[in-house]
Amino acid sequence: MKKRLVLAGGGHSHMVTLAKLRTFIENGYQVNVIGPSEYHYYSGMGPGLLGGTYSPEEIRFATKTVTEKMGATFILGKIRRIDPEARLVHLESGDELPYDVLSCNLGSQVPEDLVAGSQADVFPVKPIEKLLQARQRILELGRLKKIAVGVIGGGPSAVEIAGNIWRLGQEPGMNPVDLTIFAGKQLLPQHPDGVRRLADNSLRKRNIRIEENCRVKTVETGSVICETGTTCELDIIFVAVGVRPSTVFRESGIPTGPDGGMRVNRFLQSTANANIFGGGDCIYFADDPLDKVGVFAVRQNPVIYHNLLAALQGTALQPFVPQRKYLLIFNLGNGSGIFYKRPILFGGRPAFLLKDYIDRKFMKTFQAFE
């Protein structure tokens, strides 16, 4: 019987493996790829999709098309749990999928415990497809009346989302958009003062309010309620608080880190199950916990590809060595950005153009396999 490789998710850290699936097929392995959508959207360009800089086609990979073109099988579905002992992946549909080697790139999700009752006009920033729905809704309401929009969160995602909502408000026929960021403790609390200052200045110059020390207790359609008891009436709300890994691992009894991500060793291999690997936001790198930034998922690509092939062939695994200094570039929505890679920091149009170039190049590299 052929050995079976299952890729759970077609995300950022599976890109190289997807592009080289034919290598597995030619070596006699059976390959199945599971995904909740036929496409995978690149989160780094998500805010630009919201603001209208990019079209959906420019920021997505055709996972199903590439999988089938390489001779593997694509399965549209969501994973409910994993049974490591039986080596089975259980889907929400009730189907079961056996594996010899499994790789997980299940991404992360915005916690839903803030949202109470109806979620109409409340948009989490993940999955990225939600941002396209939000864009359409803002344009629909904004051409009828002045609207109030709130962004819950103070991290990079909140900054980029708010900046690109502002951009959307400049579209022809739009009424004014009253925009507020509810930043909790402060804006960009995990970033250097210089990055925070550039972001703060850019947003405030566009009359985007930043409410610091304003933790949101509850979000519901039409309003947010702060821990102080203050209620703010809003037409549209974005939830951009810290993302969390998929709950699949914890519910499957697979060891996880404090954040709920699958605990992996330096080979990106489950610390308890030698035939399960993972990358991106859904893992907890036990040797040196990583920030939730896309650069790590992208750099894990070749290691995951090598180690999946090695696990099937019984050869030596390759370690993943995280870089100590990594590049961050924010898209502020007004054609400018913020570039930071210690010790270099600058803002303005050049920063955005560099981000745009890097993102488009990354997309074109893998879209070419379609």
VEXDRENKE-272638 format. One record per residue (C-alpha): residue number from 1; residue in three letters; x, y, z. Coordinates in steps of 0.001 Angstrom, whole numbers, plus 500000, padded with zeros to 6 digits. Each point is the difference from the previous one (the first is absolute). Layout:
BEGIN
(kedo NUM ALA (X Y Z))
...
***
This chain:
BEGIN
(kedo 1 MET (500000 500000 500000))
(kedo 2 LYS (501211 503498 499162))
(kedo 3 LYS (501072 502200 502885))
(kedo 4 ARG (497516 502851 500507))
(kedo 5 LEU (500868 503662 500524))
(kedo 6 VAL (497267 502352 501140))
(kedo 7 LEU (500370 503785 499968))
(kedo 8 ALA (497498 501612 502339))
(kedo 9 GLY (499620 503516 498625))
(kedo 10 GLY (501554 501744 497025))
(kedo 11 GLY (501489 502920 501901))
(kedo 12 HIS (503232 501976 499831))
(kedo 13 SER (502324 497289 501349))
(kedo 14 HIS (498692 497384 497549))
(kedo 15 MET (500682 502055 496871))
(kedo 16 VAL (503278 498289 499033))
(kedo 17 THR (498564 496554 500748))
(kedo 18 LEU (496950 500726 497829))
(kedo 19 ALA (502234 501236 497199))
(kedo 20 LYS (502013 496756 500196))
(kedo 21 LEU (497196 497494 500557))
(kedo 22 ARG (501007 498233 496801))
(kedo 23 THR (503215 498899 501765))
(kedo 24 PHE (497917 498041 502508))
(kedo 25 ILE (497797 498524 497283))
(kedo 26 GLU (503014 498918 497927))
(kedo 27 ASN (501450 498286 503079))
(kedo 28 GLY (496870 497891 500262))
(kedo 29 TYR (498234 501786 502857))
(kedo 30 GLN (496293 500759 500176))
(kedo 31 VAL (499336 503665 500805))
(kedo 32 ASN (496804 501638 501261))
(kedo 33 VAL (499620 503725 500699))
(kedo 34 ILE (497151 501173 502241))
(kedo 35 GLY (498811 503599 499853))
(kedo 36 PRO (496927 501984 501107))
(kedo 37 SER (500049 501833 496656))
(kedo 38 GLU (501302 499379 496503))
(kedo 39 TYR (502184 503079 500519))
(kedo 40 HIS (502457 501171 502628))
(kedo 41 TYR (500165 503760 500563))
(kedo 42 TYR (503298 501621 500941))
(kedo 43 SER (499405 501826 503283))
(kedo 44 GLY (502851 502467 499383))
(kedo 45 MET (497943 501594 497220))
(kedo 46 GLY (496634 499721 501767))
(kedo 47 PRO (499822 503633 501191))
(kedo 48 GLY (500794 501095 496439))
(kedo 49 LEU (497080 497898 498780))
(kedo 50 LEU (497752 501826 502455))
(kedo 51 GLY (501251 503402 498859))
(kedo 52 GLY (499770 499169 496297))
(kedo 53 THR (503713 499924 499196))
(kedo 54 TYR (499710 496342 498971))
(kedo 55 SER (497338 497858 498394))
(kedo 56 PRO (499120 496557 501451))
(kedo 57 GLU (501774 498315 497065))
(kedo 58 GLU (503255 501800 500823))
(kedo 59 ILE (500252 498751 503584))
(kedo 60 ARG (498940 496368 499775))
(kedo 61 PHE (501493 496645 499041))
(kedo 62 ALA (497879 497450 498130))
(kedo 63 THR (500679 497128 502423))
(kedo 64 LYS (497589 497557 498379))
(kedo 65 THR (501252 500695 496488))
(kedo 66 VAL (503672 499585 500956))
(kedo 67 THR (499320 496842 502020))
(kedo 68 GLU (498178 498284 497175))
(kedo 69 LYS (502446 501242 497366))
(kedo 70 MET (502802 498292 501942))
(kedo 71 GLY (498105 496703 500053))
(kedo 72 ALA (498830 500123 503625))
(kedo 73 THR (496447 500076 501410))
(kedo 74 PHE (498365 503119 501422))
(kedo 75 ILE (497275 499562 502631))
(kedo 76 LEU (497738 502945 500780))
(kedo 77 GLY (499270 499875 503716))
(kedo 78 LYS (500928 500959 503545))
(kedo 79 ILE (501827 497860 502528))
(kedo 80 ARG (498104 499131 503169))
(kedo 81 ARG (502708 498014 501772))
(kedo 82 ILE (503081 497832 499522))
(kedo 83 ASP (500438 496466 501381))
(kedo 84 PRO (503785 499472 500258))
(kedo 85 GLU (499722 496384 501149))
(kedo 86 ALA (497749 498901 497135))
(kedo 87 ARG (501732 502445 497634))
(kedo 88 LEU (496701 501449 498877))
(kedo 89 VAL (498841 503537 499223))
(kedo 90 HIS (496293 500485 500789))
(kedo 91 LEU (498173 502593 497909))
(kedo 92 GLU (496935 502001 501012))
(kedo 93 SER (498142 498203 497207))
(kedo 94 GLY (500434 496728 501890))
(kedo 95 ASP (502556 498624 497549))
(kedo 96 GLU (503279 498501 501203))
(kedo 97 LEU (503341 500278 498242))
(kedo 98 PRO (502913 497673 500856))
(kedo 99 TYR (503598 501192 499931))
(kedo 100 ASP (503552 498764 500514))
(kedo 101 VAL (501393 503524 500198))
(kedo 102 LEU (497902 503080 500798))
(kedo 103 SER (500925 503665 499706))
(kedo 104 CYS (497828 502712 501555))
(kedo 105 ASN (499767 503584 498846))
(kedo 106 LEU (496617 500840 501516))
(kedo 107 GLY (500756 503660 500594))
(kedo 108 SER (498451 502052 502759))
(kedo 109 GLN (496682 501587 500801))
(kedo 110 VAL (498654 503059 501750))
(kedo 111 PRO (498457 498972 503343))
(kedo 112 GLU (496223 500162 499946))
(kedo 113 ASP (499440 500370 503741))
(kedo 114 LEU (499769 503810 499681))
(kedo 115 VAL (496984 499847 497698))
(kedo 116 ALA (496587 499625 501586))
(kedo 117 GLY (496777 499235 498139))
(kedo 118 SER (499628 500913 496353))
(kedo 119 GLN (503175 500441 497968))
(kedo 120 ALA (498420 502081 497245))
(kedo 121 ASP (502405 502786 498946))
(kedo 122 VAL (502679 498575 502322))
(kedo 123 PHE (503039 498826 498032))
(kedo 124 PRO (502956 498036 501383))
(kedo 125 VAL (503189 500714 498039))
(kedo 126 LYS (500465 496266 499365))
(kedo 127 PRO (499231 498145 497839))
(kedo 128 ILE (501111 502552 497390))
(kedo 129 GLU (496865 499412 497921))
(kedo 130 LYS (498113 501893 502729))
(kedo 131 LEU (501838 503178 499001))
(kedo 132 LEU (498509 499837 496515))
(kedo 133 GLN (496514 499748 501511))
(kedo 134 ALA (500820 502921 502304))
(kedo 135 ARG (501185 502118 497080))
(kedo 136 GLN (496726 499458 498161))
(kedo 137 ARG (497996 500821 503125))
(kedo 138 ILE (501893 503249 500706))
(kedo 139 LEU (499511 501156 496415))
(kedo 140 GLU (496303 499100 500161))
(kedo 141 LEU (499302 501887 503240))
(kedo 142 GLY (502463 502826 499383))
(kedo 143 ARG (498298 501023 496772))
(kedo 144 LEU (496718 500340 501878))
(kedo 145 LYS (501093 501894 503128))
(kedo 146 LYS (502842 501024 502290))
(kedo 147 ILE (501179 496873 501819))
(kedo 148 ALA (501891 499257 503208))
(kedo 149 VAL (502524 497163 499876))
(kedo 150 GLY (501914 498500 502930))
(kedo 151 VAL (503122 497835 499981))
(kedo 152 ILE (500541 497889 503134))
(kedo 153 GLY (503689 499387 500679))
(kedo 154 GLY (503269 501900 500136))
(kedo 155 GLY (502434 497790 498090))
(kedo 156 PRO (501352 500176 496426))
(kedo 157 SER (496817 498500 498574))
(kedo 158 ALA (497851 502698 501607))
(kedo 159 VAL (502320 502741 498725))
(kedo 160 GLU (499943 498685 496427))
(kedo 161 ILE (496247 499338 500032))
(kedo 162 ALA (499214 503494 501294))
(kedo 163 GLY (502286 501646 497444))
(kedo 164 ASN (498384 498092 497157))
(kedo 165 ILE (496465 500738 501202))
(kedo 166 TRP (500989 503657 499749))
(kedo 167 ARG (501125 499372 496422))
(kedo 168 LEU (496659 498375 499239))
(kedo 169 GLY (498277 503108 501316))
(kedo 170 GLN (501655 502041 497228))
(kedo 171 GLU (498163 498072 497267))
(kedo 172 PRO (497665 502072 497736))
(kedo 173 GLY (496497 500449 501404))
(kedo 174 MET (500992 499134 503570))
(kedo 175 ASN (498695 501996 502960))
(kedo 176 PRO (502427 500727 502858))
(kedo 177 VAL (501223 496992 502003))
(kedo 178 ASP (500407 500613 503740))
(kedo 179 LEU (502765 497577 500994))
(kedo 180 THR (501155 498924 503479))
(kedo 181 ILE (502640 497509 501156))
(kedo 182 PHE (499362 498455 503428))
(kedo 183 ALA (503589 499161 500879))
(kedo 184 GLY (499691 498474 503458))
(kedo 185 LYS (503182 500980 501828))
(kedo 186 GLN (501676 501953 497185))
(kedo 187 LEU (500689 499953 496279))
(kedo 188 LEU (502650 497435 498947))
(kedo 189 PRO (501030 499128 503565))
(kedo 190 GLN (502520 497354 498857))
(kedo 191 HIS (501818 502279 497573))
(kedo 192 PRO (502767 502621 500398))
(kedo 193 ASP (499074 503597 500775))
(kedo 194 GLY (501063 501135 496530))
(kedo 195 VAL (497617 497595 498253))
(kedo 196 ARG (497190 500997 502342))
(kedo 197 ARG (500626 503698 499409))
(kedo 198 LEU (499936 499689 496200))
(kedo 199 ALA (496762 498010 500094))
(kedo 200 ASP (498351 502325 502512))
(kedo 201 ASN (500897 503107 498005))
(kedo 202 SER (498757 498538 496708))
(kedo 203 LEU (496656 498949 501448))
(kedo 204 ARG (499318 503165 501997))
(kedo 205 LYS (500816 502258 497035))
(kedo 206 ARG (497081 498319 498239))
(kedo 207 ASN (497682 500642 502972))
(kedo 208 ILE (499982 496342 501031))
(kedo 209 ARG (499374 499944 503741))
(kedo 210 ILE (502140 497705 502146))
(kedo 211 GLU (498397 499111 503316))
(kedo 212 GLU (502778 498624 502215))
(kedo 213 ASN (499400 498429 503418))
(kedo 214 CYS (496586 499029 498711))
(kedo 215 ARG (499592 496246 500202))
(kedo 216 VAL (496897 498705 498265))
(kedo 217 LYS (497926 497608 502085))
(kedo 218 THR (497248 499132 497525))
(kedo 219 VAL (499367 500449 496291))
(kedo 220 GLU (496536 499742 498518))
(kedo 221 THR (498293 501235 496869))
(kedo 222 GLY (499890 503793 500179))
(kedo 223 SER (502167 500578 503056))
(kedo 224 VAL (503022 499195 502114))
(kedo 225 ILE (499993 500036 503789))
(kedo 226 CYS (503247 500873 501780))
(kedo 227 GLU (501050 498627 503380))
(kedo 228 THR (499357 503463 501435))
(kedo 229 GLY (496329 499578 499070))
(kedo 230 THR (500122 502497 497141))
(kedo 231 THR (497956 499028 496943))
(kedo 232 CYS (500970 501210 496524))
(kedo 233 GLU (497462 499836 497195))
(kedo 234 LEU (501473 498815 496698))
(kedo 235 ASP (498711 498975 496594))
(kedo 236 ILE (502797 497550 499192))
(kedo 237 ILE (502493 498307 502315))
(kedo 238 PHE (503274 498214 499253))
(kedo 239 VAL (501465 497581 502526))
(kedo 240 ALA (503796 500042 499704))
(kedo 241 VAL (501072 498779 503434))
(kedo 242 GLY (502797 497426 500338))
(kedo 243 VAL (499510 496895 497884))
(kedo 244 ARG (500014 496511 501495))
(kedo 245 PRO (501022 496678 498466))
(kedo 246 SER (497413 497447 498940))
(kedo 247 THR (498382 498089 502880))
(kedo 248 VAL (500332 496713 498082))
(kedo 249 PHE (503217 498972 501768))
(kedo 250 ARG (498762 500547 503524))
(kedo 251 GLU (496747 498186 499217))
(kedo 252 SER (502001 497134 498477))
(kedo 253 GLY (502204 499497 503059))
(kedo 254 ILE (503116 501090 498100))
(kedo 255 PRO (502450 501931 502239))
(kedo 256 THR (499685 503762 499654))
(kedo 257 GLY (501798 503075 501240))
(kedo 258 PRO (498508 502739 502218))
(kedo 259 ASP (498354 501603 496964))
(kedo 260 GLY (498284 496774 498898))
(kedo 261 GLY (502279 499427 497024))
(kedo 262 MET (501356 496505 499320))
(kedo 263 ARG (503269 499646 501902))
(kedo 264 VAL (502782 499232 497520))
(kedo 265 ASN (503740 499378 500273))
(kedo 266 ARG (502753 501537 497886))
(kedo 267 PHE (499004 497766 497077))
(kedo 268 LEU (496463 501488 500033))
(kedo 269 GLN (498887 496561 501176))
(kedo 270 SER (497442 499334 502740))
(kedo 271 THR (501813 499354 503263))
(kedo 272 ALA (497784 496959 500592))
(kedo 273 ASN (499309 498696 496478))
(kedo 274 ALA (502996 499552 497702))
(kedo 275 ASN (497845 499732 496866))
(kedo 276 ILE (498153 503318 500531))
(kedo 277 PHE (501577 503287 498887))
(kedo 278 GLY (498747 503574 499918))
(kedo 279 GLY (500799 503605 499218))
(kedo 280 GLY (498680 503549 500112))
(kedo 281 ASP (497675 501436 502620))
(kedo 282 CYS (498642 496606 501098))
(kedo 283 ILE (503234 498815 501666))
(kedo 284 TYR (501871 500760 503209))
(kedo 285 PHE (503750 499799 499368))
(kedo 286 ALA (501108 498506 503311))
(kedo 287 ASP (503725 500833 499692))
(kedo 288 ASP (499448 503722 499377))
(kedo 289 PRO (496360 501229 499920))
(kedo 290 LEU (499365 502091 496893))
(kedo 291 ASP (498037 503180 499411))
(kedo 292 LYS (496854 499610 497887))
(kedo 293 VAL (501446 501551 496856))
(kedo 294 GLY (499830 498642 496476))
(kedo 295 VAL (503750 500074 499436))
(kedo 296 PHE (500456 496888 502137))
(kedo 297 ALA (497355 498039 498090))
(kedo 298 VAL (501640 500938 496704))
(kedo 299 ARG (503472 498992 501212))
(kedo 300 GLN (498696 496687 501341))
(kedo 301 ASN (498991 499011 496454))
(kedo 302 PRO (503181 498223 498838))
(kedo 303 VAL (500500 498305 503383))
(kedo 304 ILE (496486 498548 499995))
(kedo 305 TYR (500386 498794 496410))
(kedo 306 HIS (503327 498332 500785))
(kedo 307 ASN (498774 498410 503224))
(kedo 308 LEU (496777 498609 498537))
(kedo 309 LEU (501960 498270 497253))
(kedo 310 ALA (502604 498840 502521))
(kedo 311 ALA (497338 498608 502354))
(kedo 312 LEU (498505 497959 497167))
(kedo 313 GLN (503416 498793 498815))
(kedo 314 GLY (501508 499440 503437))
(kedo 315 THR (502882 502441 499481))
(kedo 316 ALA (501422 502778 502194))
(kedo 317 LEU (497842 502971 500980))
(kedo 318 GLN (501059 503638 499636))
(kedo 319 PRO (499680 502486 502901))
(kedo 320 PHE (498248 503342 499723))
(kedo 321 VAL (502167 502867 501230))
(kedo 322 PRO (497952 503178 500599))
(kedo 323 GLN (501619 503277 499066))
(kedo 324 ARG (500580 502374 502890))
(kedo 325 LYS (499329 503122 497975))
(kedo 326 TYR (497057 499997 497640))
(kedo 327 LEU (498397 502548 497737))
(kedo 328 LEU (496708 501703 500803))
(kedo 329 ILE (498268 502300 497514))
(kedo 330 PHE (496558 501492 500644))
(kedo 331 ASN (497568 501152 497306))
(kedo 332 LEU (498446 503170 501446))
(kedo 333 GLY (497348 500294 497293))
(kedo 334 ASN (500909 503457 498699))
(kedo 335 GLY (502764 498872 497687))
(kedo 336 SER (502557 500099 502796))
(kedo 337 GLY (501419 497390 502326))
(kedo 338 ILE (502346 499324 502885))
(kedo 339 PHE (503214 498003 499495))
(kedo 340 TYR (501728 498491 503032))
(kedo 341 LYS (502891 497578 500218))
(kedo 342 ARG (502186 500714 502971))
(kedo 343 PRO (501666 502498 500010))
(kedo 344 ILE (498511 501433 496761))
(kedo 345 LEU (496700 501893 500233))
(kedo 346 PHE (498339 502294 497504))
(kedo 347 GLY (496515 500900 498796))
(kedo 348 GLY (498327 501485 496956))
(kedo 349 ARG (499431 499024 496380))
(kedo 350 PRO (503273 498037 499566))
(kedo 351 ALA (499021 497635 502825))
(kedo 352 PHE (496662 499193 498350))
(kedo 353 LEU (501565 499554 496550))
(kedo 354 LEU (502527 497547 501428))
(kedo 355 LYS (497251 497998 501724))
(kedo 356 ASP (497934 500011 496823))
(kedo 357 TYR (502969 498720 497977))
(kedo 358 ILE (500818 497209 502485))
(kedo 359 ASP (496371 498876 500308))
(kedo 360 ARG (499331 499995 496254))
(kedo 361 LYS (503230 498099 499330))
(kedo 362 PHE (499072 497379 502624))
(kedo 363 MET (496558 499557 498484))
(kedo 364 LYS (501234 499764 496421))
(kedo 365 THR (502562 497357 500964))
(kedo 366 PHE (497322 497567 501156))
(kedo 367 GLN (497158 501120 497744))
(kedo 368 ALA (502241 498934 497112))
(kedo 369 PHE (499313 496365 500977))
(kedo 370 GLU (496309 500501 499274))
***
